């Protein structure tokens, strides 16, 4: 099942994210609504929805995403802890190896740290991707908190050794954190 990842710009009202979630969660295709924590503008929101969802208002950007190794079922991310949305731009021919290395590292990573990989998604190839010979992937990882994210950067961990090999395939990585807004 493919997904759409919407980046939305909201008003400056204090309750804008909550109001957005209340408006979107009744739409059956909406999987999760995220509010910004670090790295996103305070008036941004992110929405993960099943492909083809109509939100009823314009988005700043929409990316079509195809799950790779996860998620394996249509289960929404749990509204606990912190989610890091890490966009990777990699060499175009390296998708299979990048995905393989990710899956190889996750068991050790998840057993050592209080974390759970929600999904690794391949973004639909754009004209810019083709012109640059690149592909983009979005990794959504749940951490207990930002402190756990920091601890998981330990370069001596078994998982980090695999992630370092994956880094060799990466042109750019942009990690930003957010929270899942719970359903009412």
Steps between C-alpha positions, in 0.01 A plus 500: 500500500636840404470814708499874449710718732356850517685804630251763605530861611263601779395826659668634811214410733612308810248223428568472125652150518225361721235656276668350193507153656132526598420594141714229336463191719140438389634451145549122478819526291682715760750284689672760722529872558834627634579829673850652492757471774851577365602593147153580369340843503251542786217551249574180306313173526564166336237251398550137402202370304421210272575589140238712329360660817328834457560727799282784377764774488833561324830357622842663472635168377380142450723199458369160388665237720535124455589296809817292472556269800253677730223558568390150412136565588269798493544594868539865598802619699440497875444842658782468753853631520666695224509420129802591292425543132833455323509573129790337317613593152712214369668389181229388259630147454550437872139456615514122545827512695380791715182311589694177566746675733213668684324170561829340607557766769148536641485190725814602694392865501152427636626252760765738636299823507141592587405549139284350229535547126153585372587508133754545226331638190629553148376831358372506145774610265473863394645671193763655728591155638542365146709798392730456803512119487361491854219338698337614823387291797316598816580316823249545784639388835332518840722577801402509867616863501769724354746377763461147364563631150825656626610180676430299183769699315760279679759424229611180676164325466466211256216679322699821460776307323244390240353851483849632424512271195157631401635854541744434214198476267346821634541837335288694751312414817251733669356385832225696676285405796129516560216350705199298390184686592278239667154425369225643718 
